């Protein structure tokens, strides 16, 4: 298909498509002659991914470029999913201090749940958050960690089963990014409703 048809089928303006081509988010089409290129279903899939990452997840062009470059470079799926999680859940700036009770608490929950003892941005983010809570004198007991981690383990199992299904790396990124973003928001809304319900039971009537 030519540019105008790609625009019509994707719902993305020709100007935006040209911008994505210049920015390296969209692979070039197959040149027909000096002023014309042909585009394929791959371009439609990539445009769907770009639009979802921008409009639903709220990523910027630089973040999207980094993810699609990893996909185009053929990085392992585990690394790709870790990168998606890092940008979607904003784990980039979570750097814990070395050692301490927070690290021990994070290590303990990994052992408790039987999760792989493997370094990750997610593990660093948990440790950094526990350090922050400790600095604010907000206690996190072992029983709280056990209850929370059990619930999250069940949820994560469902999430990863869904995100590892697609064979296309673009579809994998799309499913993982939108899923992480929307499901994390769903969890927060469910938590808010549960908290409100417990408060109503306690204080209303």
N, C-alpha and C positions, 0 to 999 in steps of 0.2 A: 504494500500500500504506500501511497505518497503522503507527504506531510499533512495535507488538508484532511485526508481520510483518517490518518492517525489521530488528528485533532478531534474530528467528529466522533470517532469511536471511543476515545479516551475521555472526552469532555475537558481536555486540557487545551488552552489556546495555542495557536502556532507560535506566538511570541514566547510563551513559557517553555514550550518544547525546545525552541532554539536556545533559550537560556540554559536549560538543563543539559543540552548538548555541549554548550560552551563550558559549562562548569564541570563537565565530566561525570555527571550523574547518570546520563543516558548514553549508551554506546552509539557511535555513528551508524547511520544507515549504510546500506550497500550502494555505492555510487553507480548511477546509471549513465550519467554524463556530468559535465562540469557543474551544472546548476541543479541537478536532480538526484535524489537518493530514494531508495526503497526501504520501507520499514516492515517489521514482522511482528508476530505475536509476542516475541520476547520484549519488544519495545512497549507494547500495550501493558504487559505484566510489570515492567519496570516503572512505567508511569503510574500505575495503580499503587505500587509500593511507595513511590515518592509522595504522591498526594496523601496517602494515609499517614505517612510519617510526619508530614508537615501539618495536616489539618486535624488529624485525630490525636496523634501523640504529642505534637507540638515541637518536633525537633527542628533545628536550624539546618541551613544548607551544609555547613561544615560537618555536622554530625551525620547527616545523611550520606555525604560524600565518603566519609570514613567507613560506614557500614557497607555501602555498595561496592567500594573498592575491595574490601575484604571478601565479599561474595565473588567478585570478578577474579580475584587472585586465587580463589579456590582454597581458602583457609579451612581447617577442620571445623566441623559443626560445633564442637564444644567451645572452641575459641570464638566462633561467630555468635553463639548464644550468650557467651560471657560479655562480649562487646555490646550486644543489644541490651542486656540487663544493665550494664554499666551506664549507658546513656539514657535509657528509658526511666530507670529508677534513680538516676542522678547519684551514682556511687563514686564518681570520679574523684571527688575531693574528700573522701572519707579515709583519713590516715590516722590510725590509732597510735598512741604512745607505746613504747616497747614495754612488754611485761605488765605485771600488775594484776589486780583482782578481775578486771574486765576481761583480760585475755584468758584467765583461768576459767571464768564463767562461760565464755564463748567456746573454749575447748571442751568444757564439761557437757555443754548441750550437744556438741558434735558427737561426743562419745555416747551420750544418752540415747540419741536418735539413731546411732549407727551410721551417720553420714560419713562419707569419705574424708579422711584427714588430709585435706588438700587446700593449699592457699588460694584465695580468690578475693575479688573486690567485695563480694557479698560478706565474706567472713570479716574482712577489715572493717566494713561498714557497721556490722553488728558490734564489734569490739569498740569502735569509736563511739557508737551510740551508748553503749553501756558505760563507757568512761564519762560521757556527758551527763548521763543520769546520775552517776555517782557524785560528780562534781556539784550537782544541784541537790544532792542529798535525797534523791528519790530511790527508795529501796526496790530491788528486784530480787525476790526470793527464789530459791531453787524450785519451789512448787509453782511459782508464776512462770518461770522459764519452761518447766516441764509441760504445763498446760498450754501455753502459747505455742511452743515448738511442736507439740503433738498436732494441734489444729493446722499449723502451717505445713507440716509434713504431709498431711492428707490433701490439702489444697494444692501443694506443689506437685504431687504425684499426678493429679488430674491435669494441671497446666502443661507439664512437660510431655505427657502422653499426647496431648493435642498438638504441641508445637514441633514435635519430632516427626510427625507424619508426612508433611509435604516433601517431595523429592526436589523440587525447584528451590534453589537457595533464596531467590527473591520471595517466593511464597513462604519459606521458612522464616525469613526476617519479618515479613508482614504479619504472619500468624503470631510469632513470638512477641513482637513489639506492641501490636495492638492488644494482644491478649494480656501481656504484663501490665500495660497501662490501664486497660478497662477493668481487669480483674482486681488489681490493687485498689482501684477506686470502689469497686463493688464491695470488697472486704471492709474498707473504711466505712461505707454507708451501712453495711450490716452491723458492724461494731457500734456505730452511732445509734442505730435502732435498738440494739440489745441493751446498750447503756441507758437509753431513754426509758426502755421498758422496765428495767430493774429499778430505776429511780422512781418511776410512777408507782410501781408496786410498794416501794418503801415509804414514799412521802404523800401519795394521793389517797386520801381516805384511810 
